Amino acid sequence: MIKHIFFDLDHTIWDFDKNAQETLHELYLHYKLEELGLASAEAFISTYTENNHSLWADYHVGKITKETLRAERFSRTFIQLGIHPEKIPQQFEDDYVRITPHKKNLFLGSEKVLGYLKQKYTLHIISNGFKESTLIKMEVSGLNPYFTNVIISEDVGVNKPDKAIFEYALDKAKARKEECIMIGDSIEADIRGAQGFGMKAIYFNPQSKEFPDDVKWQITHLEELLDHF
């Protein structure tokens, strides 16, 4: 019955953490953060990643705005690591947002799986990512040819898990719920969002994290989709 497959982008196809780490290593050197007192790039990246994931979780459900997320993720990280607010590099966030979307690391098997699925199904993206960054990622990583629609929450005015973004996506796809399935890494945004709307969903869980019992379908590698579709 499935005719349309909706994918999340960040952390599902586009390897957000790997691309972010590359950028942060470059910026650590560029801004000479060791001289500010940050002796370890790895500790900086680890602290940032934890803060960023927490803030994105709040952003998904509307607790904070895009502006708050961008303002806090690095300031919070620098302060936690003992850097006085006046010494935080003011252009750091802007440079990060400018550089990171041009990174091209995808999850292993992405192009193979998308190439296979595109022959049998109509593929779409539903992303809570920032619009300008999402469009760059899609173009630079060569993902546009695989997807018929790229639905971005900023265009819709609501984020996953809000039912309205799934309604909007199905309207754009001219599809019915029973013909659709959502694949993503976020239990709250992707899986709960799709299920709450009445769509099937597959949890992409590359780190094999524990997950709720009512999440019935999970994969740890994208190539597992080849066995199911």
N, C-alpha and C positions, 0 to 999 in steps of 0.2 A: 504493500500500500504506500510505502514511502516514495515520494517524488522529489521532495525538497529537503536539503540538508543545510542547516544554519550553523555556522561555526562562530565561536568567539575568536578574537585575533590574538591579543596579548596573553601570554602564558599558555596558549593552546596551539597556535601555528607559529607565530612570531615569538622567539625565545626572549622574552622581556628581560629576565634576570641576566642572561648571558650578555645581551647587548648593553644593558645598563652597566654591568661590571667592566666591559671594555671601555666604555666612555668614562667611567669613574676613575679607572687606572690612568687614563690619559689626563684627566683634569687634576688628579692628585699630583702628577708630575708638573703639569702646566702652572698650577697655582702654588707649587712648592709647599704643600701642606705639611711636609715633615718639618719644615722650618717654623710652622705655626705651633708645633707640638704634637702633631698626629704622626706618631712613629710608624704606624702600620696601615698600609692601604687596605689590607684585608679587614682590619677592625673597623675602619671607616665604612667600607662597603657593606659589611655585615650589619652594622648599626643602621645605616641608611635603608637597607633592604627591609629590615624589621619595621622601621617607621613608615616606609612607603606602603608596604602591604597593609598595615593597620589603617593608614589614612585612606587608601583606596577602598577598603572595606566600608568605611564610613561614607565615602563618596557614593558608592554603589546604592546605598539605601537613603541617600539624601540628607545625611547628618551634617555634611560640610559641603562647601562649594568648591568648584575648580580652583578659584583664587586662594582659598584657604589651604587646600592641598599643596598647591605650588609654593605658597608662602612658608609652610611649616615643615615640609619634609626634610629640607637641608638645614634650616635654622635649628630645628629640634635635634638633628643629628650632631651638628657642630657643638651645640651647648651641652649635650649629654657627654660628649667626649672632652669637655673641659675648655672649649674655646670661648672666649668672651665675645658677646654679640657684636661688639664694635670691630672685632678682627675677622668676622665672617666675610669672605669675598662676596661682594655685592652682585657680581655678574655670574656667579656659579650656577644658579638655577637656570638662567637664560642660556648659558653655554651648554648645559646639560640637555635642555629641551631642543636646542638647535642641532646638536651633534647626534644624539641617540637615535632618532628616527631613521637616520641614514645607515645604520648598522643592518646587516643582512642575515644574521644568524636565525635560522628557522629550526624548529624541532625536527629531529632525525625522522626521515621518511615523509616529511610534509609534501614535497613535490610529487613523489611517487604516488602517495595516497590521493592527493587532489587530482592528479592526472587520471587516475583510474576512476574515481568517483564522478568526475565531470562527464565521462562517457555515458554514465547511466542515470545521473541525477542532475537537478539544477541546484547549484551551490550558492550560498549567500553568506555574508558576514553580518553579525550584529555585535557592535562594539560600544563599550562605555568609554573608550579612550578619547582623548582630546582630538577634535576634528582635524586640525592642521597636521598633527603628528601621525594620525591614522592614515591620511591620504598619502603622506610621504612614505610611510612604511610599506603600504600596498604597492606603490609605484617602484620604489627602489628595490624591493625584494622580489619583484616580478610576479606578484600574486594576482594582479588585476585580471589577467586572462582566465583565471579559474572561476571567477565569481560574477554572477549576473547582477546582484545588488550588494552594495555596501551600506548598511544601515548604521548610522552613528548617533549616539544618544543626544549629542548637542543639537543635531538637526531636528530630532523628534521632540525634545524638550523634557524628556524623562529618561532615567537610567533603567537598565535591567536591575532589579527584578520586576519593575512596574509592568503590569499587563499591557499598558498602552503601547509600549515599544514592540511587543510581540504582535499586537493587533496591527500596528503600522507595517511591520515587516511582512506579515502575511498578505496584507492588502497590496503592498508593492510587488510581491511575488505572485499575486493572484492565485493563492493556494488556500487549502483547507487544513485545519489543525491535524486531522487524521493522516494527512499526506506528508507531515513535517516532523523533523526531529532536530533537537538542539544539541550541540557538542561544545562543552566548555569546561574550564578548570575551576570555576567558582560555584560552590554548593549554593550559596545564597543568590548570586546574580543569575547564573546560567541555569542551574538545575532546578532550584526552587522557583525561579521565575518562569521557566518553561512549563514545569509541572502545574504551577498555580494557574497558568493560562489554559492548560489542557493539552499541552504538547508532550510528546515523549522526549526523553533527554538521556544523554550519555555523559558521565562524569569522566573527564580526562585527568588522570591522577598519576603523573609521571614519577612522583616521589613516594608513591604507595602510602599515602597518609591514611589514617583511620577516617572512616566516613560513616554517616548515619545508616541505620539498617534499612530505612525506607528508600535509600538510593540503590536501586536494583541493578543498574548497568554502569559498569566502570571499565575503563581501559587504562593501562599504564604506558602504552606505546601506540602512536598513531597507526602503525601498520597492522594493529589488531583489527582495525576497521575493515581491512581487506577480507577478513574471515566472516564479517557480519553483513556486508553489502554486496 
